[in-house]
Amino acid sequence: MRQIIYSSVQTPELGEGGVFEIIQTSVRNNTAKELRGFLIYSGQSFFQVLEGPDDAVSAVFEAICKDPRHMNIEVLRDQTIQQTHFERWAMQRIALQGGDGWAASLGALEEPVREAGILPFVEEFLESGSAKAA
Ligand SMILES: Cc1cc2nc3c(=O)[nH]c(=O)nc-3n(C[C@H](O)[C@H](O)[C@H](O)COP(=O)(O)O)c2cc1C
């Protein structure tokens, strides 16, 4: 299994309701392909953890990289994993009002994120996400 973590910045193509569309597509495709993970949307930037079978992760990530609704894709981690940490989430969506959304909106996520060793990446994103898009 492969795990990819990346951040990116939205483009005007995202449009209103764009994030909702992405989540709908993701839940449909990811369920079928046994992909798991979550997507944080800060209002300007994305942070996504994508886990699953190597081929499926590669194919979907290739599509994601070509998607005009975001840019500046920065891979933060790309590694082999033994099992997914997010079995219940075909693509869990987390919207943030601001950096302090961690406590309120990400509460349910904190434990699995900590167990998966992803916490530093999420915290870094929350601290720099809005600055990056400015
Ligand atoms: C930030 C971001 C995250 C995305 N995450 C996923 C994802 O987890 N799974 C997925 O299938 N598509 C995801 N997409 C959408 C893909 O880029 C692409 O539009 C989609 O896979 C095409 O699916 P379709 O051929 O079923 O329409 C994401 C797009 C963006 C901008």
PDBQT file of the ligand as one rigid body, heavy atoms in Angstrom, charges set to zero:
ROOT
HETATM    1  C1  LIG A 201      -7.722  18.810  -3.875  1.00  0.00    +0.000 C 
HETATM    2  C2  LIG A 201      -8.316  17.710  -4.714  1.00  0.00    +0.000 A 
HETATM    3  C3  LIG A 201      -8.451  16.435  -4.163  1.00  0.00    +0.000 A 
HETATM    4  C4  LIG A 201      -8.988  15.383  -4.900  1.00  0.00    +0.000 A 
HETATM    5  N1  LIG A 201      -9.108  14.136  -4.346  1.00  0.00    +0.000 NA
HETATM    6  C5  LIG A 201      -9.620  13.126  -5.072  1.00  0.00    +0.000 A 
HETATM    7  C6  LIG A 201      -9.735  11.811  -4.523  1.00  0.00    +0.000 A 
HETATM    8  O1  LIG A 201      -9.373  11.537  -3.374  1.00  0.00    +0.000 OA
HETATM    9  N2  LIG A 201     -10.281  10.844  -5.301  1.00  0.00    +0.000 N 
HETATM   10  C7  LIG A 201     -10.715  11.083  -6.580  1.00  0.00    +0.000 A 
HETATM   11  O2  LIG A 201     -11.196  10.172  -7.228  1.00  0.00    +0.000 OA
HETATM   12  N3  LIG A 201     -10.629  12.307  -7.105  1.00  0.00    +0.000 NA
HETATM   13  C8  LIG A 201     -10.096  13.338  -6.390  1.00  0.00    +0.000 A 
HETATM   14  N4  LIG A 201     -10.027  14.591  -6.956  1.00  0.00    +0.000 N 
HETATM   15  C9  LIG A 201     -10.612  14.805  -8.294  1.00  0.00    +0.000 C 
HETATM   16  C10 LIG A 201      -9.679  14.366  -9.403  1.00  0.00    +0.000 C 
HETATM   17  O3  LIG A 201      -8.763  15.404  -9.693  1.00  0.00    +0.000 OA
HETATM   18  C11 LIG A 201     -10.488  14.060 -10.678  1.00  0.00    +0.000 C 
HETATM   19  O4  LIG A 201     -11.281  15.169 -11.024  1.00  0.00    +0.000 OA
HETATM   20  C12 LIG A 201     -11.401  12.858 -10.482  1.00  0.00    +0.000 C 
HETATM   21  O5  LIG A 201     -10.673  11.765  -9.953  1.00  0.00    +0.000 OA
HETATM   22  C13 LIG A 201     -12.038  12.451 -11.813  1.00  0.00    +0.000 C 
HETATM   23  O6  LIG A 201     -12.965  11.437 -11.506  1.00  0.00    +0.000 OA
HETATM   24  P1  LIG A 201     -14.072  10.989 -12.587  1.00  0.00    +0.000 P 
HETATM   25  O7  LIG A 201     -13.281  10.509 -13.760  1.00  0.00    +0.000 OA
HETATM   26  O8  LIG A 201     -14.842   9.909 -11.881  1.00  0.00    +0.000 OA
HETATM   27  O9  LIG A 201     -14.893  12.219 -12.863  1.00  0.00    +0.000 OA
HETATM   28  C14 LIG A 201      -9.450  15.642  -6.218  1.00  0.00    +0.000 A 
HETATM   29  C15 LIG A 201      -9.301  16.918  -6.760  1.00  0.00    +0.000 A 
HETATM   30  C16 LIG A 201      -8.747  17.948  -6.031  1.00  0.00    +0.000 A 
HETATM   31  C17 LIG A 201      -8.618  19.316  -6.640  1.00  0.00    +0.000 C 
ENDROOT
TORSDOF 0
